[in-house]
């Protein structure tokens, strides 16, 4: 093909002669001015002369934007890139992915969390400090964030429906809240509280949690959630929060687990059986006030894998988990009612990340990832794409799945 390409390029350079060059056994291509061997087809630049497979690749993607799905005889599952059909890989956001497959790009950081809004829009955070954005093709680190907050350690992410990015990070004596919108970063922390948890429904309705406090943001001012009349210990710290309407669920370490129904706060954690009542709750997620999941790092005696589900009829119910697995569960996301993915890591021994699929009764193991430590999981709002981020050697590795 090197000789063919060279010949095509040479003839292309002679196209200004009006196509008078006609070599035996070659076909003249008036659109490009190239001459191609009779065994090849005339194709647009930069290919010039190619096979029928290449012709299909170009025809499938003619005038189509990148990441449009395509298919040819040689590429049954492809995506358009630069007007040519290219074989699908987990790197391309619109490509279907069976099971949990790693993306090829490694990001030089210890990851802390991930947030996915669509198949072509996701954020990942880690030390460094690192905020990286995925556009459906590749991950790009945000140099502006690192320059503005050089000592920050990003811990939590949330993205509002209008695309504003909120980051809880440790950039000083206490964890603070930063916002990225309209091309610039700003600090929007309430002050006087170290933050560890965030959830929202819009840029004008956000709840954050931290040391013995939950606060709500309306886009300009912060107010206490509740009233916060719960009886909290001196060391109580909320590490995760979720809400829908007036229903709020806030959790933390040492069995800290509270629920608000719009009028009253209820201590959910204390009445739960051992070891749930002393669990280090790490994450909470739901689709409605009657469909909420919460997960925890293994705790208590005996050690066990801890996950619960709530609905308004049965209340909070422990979920059965795979026998033989004792996991620190670190994150939960959902793809539909009573349909969630949970990530965690084995305790002790060689690092193994485990992904569980949970419904309202049980969690089952769907994948075990050797030699990685999972840090977060997030699903697109359309529930068509889910990503999990893990520590692998000295870099962050992202796994994708579309088997929802």
C-alpha positions in Angstrom: 0.0 0.0 0.0 3.0 2.4 0.5 3.6 2.3 -3.3 -0.1 2.8 -4.1 -0.3 5.7 -1.7 2.8 7.3 -3.2 1.5 6.8 -6.7 -1.9 8.3 -5.7 -0.3 11.3 -4.1 1.9 11.8 -7.2 -1.0 11.6 -9.5 -3.0 13.9 -7.2 -0.3 16.4 -7.6 -0.6 16.2 -11.4 -4.4 16.7 -11.3 -4.0 20.2 -12.6 -2.9 18.7 -16.0 -6.6 18.2 -16.7 -6.5 14.4 -16.2 -4.4 13.8 -19.3 -2.2 11.3 -17.5 -3.6 7.8 -18.2 -1.5 4.8 -17.4 -2.3 1.3 -18.6 -4.1 -0.8 -15.9 -5.0 2.4 -13.9 -8.3 4.2 -13.5 -8.3 8.0 -13.5 -10.3 9.6 -10.6 -11.6 13.0 -11.8 -12.8 14.2 -8.4 -9.3 13.9 -6.8 -7.0 13.9 -9.9 -5.6 10.5 -8.7 -5.0 7.4 -10.7 -5.8 4.1 -9.0 -4.8 0.5 -9.9 -7.8 -1.2 -11.5 -8.1 -3.4 -8.5 -8.9 -0.4 -6.3 -11.7 2.1 -6.1 -11.6 5.9 -6.5 -12.1 7.3 -3.0 -12.0 10.8 -1.5 -8.8 12.2 0.1 -6.8 11.2 2.0 -7.4 7.6 1.0 -7.6 8.3 -2.8 -7.5 4.6 -3.8 -9.1 1.9 -1.6 -11.0 -1.3 -1.2 -14.7 -1.9 -1.2 -14.5 -2.1 2.6 -12.9 1.3 2.8 -15.6 2.6 0.4 -18.3 1.3 2.8 -16.6 2.9 5.8 -16.7 6.3 4.0 -20.2 6.0 2.7 -21.6 5.0 6.1 -20.2 8.2 7.6 -20.5 10.7 4.8 -21.5 14.0 6.3 -22.2 12.4 9.7 -20.8 13.7 13.0 -18.3 11.9 15.1 -19.6 9.1 17.4 -22.5 8.3 15.1 -23.0 4.5 15.1 -22.2 2.8 11.8 -21.8 -0.7 10.4 -20.1 -2.3 7.3 -19.4 -5.8 6.2 -15.9 -5.7 7.8 -17.0 -3.6 10.8 -20.3 -4.9 12.2 -20.2 -2.5 15.2 -18.5 0.8 14.5 -18.6 4.5 15.1 -18.0 7.4 12.8 -14.7 9.2 13.3 -13.5 11.8 10.9 -16.1 10.7 8.3 -15.0 7.1 8.4 -16.5 4.1 10.1 -14.1 2.8 12.8 -14.4 -0.3 14.9 -16.1 0.2 18.3 -14.0 0.1 21.5 -15.0 1.0 25.1 -13.2 4.3 24.6 -16.0 5.7 22.4 -19.0 6.8 24.4 -21.8 5.8 22.0 -20.4 2.3 21.4 -22.2 -0.6 23.2 -20.1 -2.4 25.7 -20.8 -5.9 26.9 -20.0 -6.5 30.5 -17.5 -4.1 32.2 -14.7 -3.2 29.9 -11.7 -0.9 30.6 -11.1 2.2 28.6 -7.6 2.4 27.2 -6.7 5.8 28.5 -5.1 5.8 32.0 -5.2 9.0 34.1 -2.3 9.7 36.4 -4.1 10.1 39.7 -5.5 8.2 42.6 -9.3 8.5 41.9 -11.9 9.5 44.4 -15.1 9.6 42.5 -16.9 9.8 39.1 -20.0 11.4 37.7 -21.7 10.5 34.4 -24.4 12.7 32.8 -24.4 11.1 29.3 -22.5 8.7 27.1 -20.4 11.7 25.9 -20.2 13.8 29.2 -18.6 12.6 32.4 -16.2 13.9 35.1 -13.6 12.1 37.2 -11.8 13.4 40.2 -8.6 12.4 42.1 -5.5 13.7 43.8 -2.9 15.8 42.0 -5.3 17.7 42.1 -7.2 16.2 39.1 -10.5 17.0 37.5 -10.8 15.2 34.2 -13.6 15.5 31.6 -14.7 12.9 29.1 -16.3 14.0 25.8 -17.1 10.6 24.3 -13.7 10.3 22.8 -11.1 10.9 25.5 -10.4 12.2 28.9 -8.9 15.7 29.3 -7.6 17.1 32.6 -8.7 20.6 33.7 -5.5 22.6 34.1 -7.4 25.6 35.4 -8.7 23.7 38.5 -5.2 22.5 39.3 -3.8 26.0 39.0 -6.5 27.6 41.1 -6.5 25.0 43.8 -3.0 23.5 43.7 -3.3 21.8 47.1 -6.9 20.5 46.8 -7.9 16.9 47.1 -11.3 16.5 45.2 -13.6 14.1 47.1 -17.1 14.4 45.7 -18.7 15.5 42.4 -22.2 16.5 41.4 -23.3 18.0 38.0 -26.5 20.1 37.8 -28.9 19.7 34.9 -27.6 22.9 33.4 -24.1 21.5 33.2 -22.5 23.3 36.2 -19.9 21.1 38.0 -19.7 21.1 41.8 -16.7 19.7 43.6 -16.2 19.1 47.3 -12.5 19.2 47.9 -10.1 19.4 50.8 -8.1 22.6 49.9 -7.3 23.8 53.4 -8.4 23.4 57.0 -11.9 22.2 55.9 -13.5 20.7 52.9 -15.1 23.3 50.6 -17.4 23.5 47.6 -16.2 24.7 44.3 -18.3 25.3 41.2 -17.3 25.4 37.5 -19.8 27.2 35.2 -19.5 29.4 32.2 -15.8 28.6 31.8 -14.6 29.6 35.3 -14.2 28.3 38.8 -15.6 29.9 42.0 -16.0 28.9 45.6 -19.6 28.6 46.9 -19.1 27.0 50.3 -21.4 28.0 53.1 -18.5 28.5 55.6 -18.3 27.2 59.1 -18.8 23.6 58.1 -16.4 21.0 56.6 -18.2 19.3 53.7 -18.3 15.6 52.8 -21.7 15.1 51.0 -23.6 16.7 48.1 -26.8 16.1 46.1 -29.0 18.3 44.1 -31.9 18.6 41.7 -30.8 21.9 40.1 -28.3 24.7 40.5 -30.8 26.4 42.7 -31.5 23.4 44.9 -28.5 21.7 46.5 -28.0 19.9 49.8 -24.6 19.5 51.3 -23.6 17.6 54.5 -20.6 17.5 56.8 -19.8 17.7 60.5 -23.1 17.6 62.4 -24.8 19.7 59.8 -26.9 19.6 56.6 -27.4 22.8 54.6 -29.6 23.7 51.5 -28.6 26.1 48.8 -31.1 28.1 46.7 -28.6 29.5 44.3 -27.7 32.5 46.5 -28.1 31.6 50.2 -27.6 28.7 52.5 -30.1 27.6 55.1 -30.2 24.7 57.7 -32.1 21.7 56.5 -34.9 20.4 58.6 -35.1 21.9 61.2 -32.1 19.7 62.1 -33.5 18.5 65.4 -31.8 15.1 65.3 -29.8 13.9 68.3 -26.3 13.8 66.9 -23.1 12.5 68.6 -20.2 14.9 69.1 -18.3 13.2 66.2 -21.2 12.8 63.8 -20.3 13.5 60.2 -22.5 13.1 57.1 -20.6 11.5 54.2 -23.5 11.0 51.8 -26.9 12.5 51.2 -29.8 12.0 48.7 -33.2 13.6 48.5 -36.3 13.8 46.4 -38.8 16.5 47.2 -39.2 16.6 51.0 -37.7 13.1 51.5 -34.0 13.3 52.6 -31.7 10.5 53.5 -28.3 11.4 55.1 -25.7 8.8 56.3 -22.2 8.7 57.8 -19.9 6.6 60.0 -20.6 4.9 63.3 -24.2 3.9 62.2 -25.2 7.5 61.4 -28.4 7.1 59.3 -31.2 9.6 59.4 -34.3 10.2 57.3 -36.5 13.2 56.9 -40.1 13.1 55.6 -40.7 16.8 55.3 -41.7 17.3 58.9 -39.7 14.9 61.2 -36.3 13.5 61.3 -36.1 9.7 62.1 -33.1 7.8 63.4 -33.0 4.9 61.0 -29.6 3.5 62.0 -30.1 2.6 65.7 -33.1 0.3 65.2 -31.3 -1.7 62.5 -29.9 -5.1 63.5 -26.2 -5.8 64.1 -24.0 -5.0 62.3 -26.1 -2.5 60.4 -26.6 -0.2 63.4 -22.8 0.5 63.6 -22.0 0.5 59.9 -19.8 3.1 58.2 -22.3 4.2 55.6 -20.6 5.4 52.5 -23.2 6.1 49.8 -26.9 6.6 49.2 -28.9 6.8 46.0 -32.6 6.6 44.9 -35.1 7.1 42.2 -38.1 8.2 44.4 -39.0 8.6 48.1 -40.1 4.9 47.9 -37.0 3.5 46.2 -33.7 4.3 48.0 -30.4 2.2 48.4 -27.7 2.7 50.9 -24.4 0.9 51.2 -21.6 0.6 53.7 -18.0 -0.5 54.3 -17.9 -3.8 56.2 -18.2 -3.2 59.9 -19.4 -4.8 63.1 -19.1 -8.5 64.1 -19.3 -10.6 62.2 -17.9 -8.7 59.2 -20.3 -8.7 56.3 -21.2 -6.9 53.1 -23.8 -4.3 54.0 -26.5 -2.9 51.7 -30.1 -1.9 52.4 -33.2 -0.8 50.4 -36.1 1.4 51.4 -39.7 1.6 50.2 -42.6 3.2 51.9 -44.4 -0.1 52.6 -41.7 -2.2 54.1 -39.3 0.4 55.3 -35.5 -0.3 55.4 -34.7 -3.9 54.5 -31.2 -5.5 54.5 -30.3 -6.9 51.1 -28.8 -10.4 50.8 -25.3 -10.3 49.3 -23.1 -13.0 47.6 -21.9 -15.7 50.0 -18.1 -15.7 50.6 -17.7 -12.0 49.7 -16.8 -9.5 52.4 -16.6 -6.1 50.8 -16.1 -2.5 51.6 -18.9 -0.9 49.5 -17.9 2.6 48.4 -20.5 3.8 45.9 -24.0 3.2 44.5 -25.8 4.4 41.3 -29.0 3.4 39.6 -30.3 2.7 36.2 -34.0 2.5 37.1 -36.5 1.7 39.9 -35.1 -0.9 42.3 -32.2 -1.4 39.9 -28.8 -0.3 41.2 -25.1 -1.0 40.7 -22.8 -1.0 43.7 -19.0 -1.1 43.7 -16.7 -2.2 46.5 -13.5 -3.9 47.3 -12.5 -7.2 48.9 -11.1 -6.9 52.4 -7.5 -8.0 52.9 -5.2 -9.9 50.4 -4.8 -8.9 46.8 -6.9 -6.0 45.7 -10.1 -7.0 43.9 -12.8 -4.7 42.9 -16.3 -6.2 42.8 -19.4 -4.8 41.0 -22.8 -5.8 42.4 -26.2 -5.6 40.8 -29.0 -5.0 43.3 -32.7 -5.0 43.3 -35.1 -4.5 46.2 -34.3 -7.9 47.7 -30.8 -8.9 46.9 -27.4 -8.0 45.4 -25.6 -10.4 43.0 -22.0 -10.2 41.8 -21.7 -9.3 38.1 -17.9 -8.8 37.8 -14.7 -9.0 39.7 -11.8 -6.9 38.6 -8.4 -8.1 39.7 -5.7 -5.8 41.0 -7.8 -2.7 41.1 -9.4 -0.8 43.9 -12.8 0.7 42.9 -13.5 4.2 44.0 -16.8 5.3 42.4 -19.6 4.4 40.0 -22.1 6.6 38.2 -24.8 6.1 35.6 -26.1 8.5 32.9 -29.5 10.0 33.5 -30.7 8.1 30.4 -29.5 4.9 32.1 -27.8 3.8 29.0 -24.2 4.1 30.1 -22.5 3.4 33.5 -18.9 4.0 34.4 -16.8 2.9 37.4 -13.4 4.3 38.3 -10.7 2.4 40.0 -7.1 2.7 41.2 -4.9 0.5 39.0 -1.2 0.6 39.8 -0.2 4.3 39.8 -3.1 5.6 37.7 -6.9 5.8 37.5 -8.7 3.3 35.2 -12.3 3.7 34.0 -14.6 0.8 33.2 -17.7 1.1 31.0 -20.8 -0.9 30.6 -24.0 -0.5 28.6 -25.6 -3.8 29.8 -28.3 -1.9 31.7 
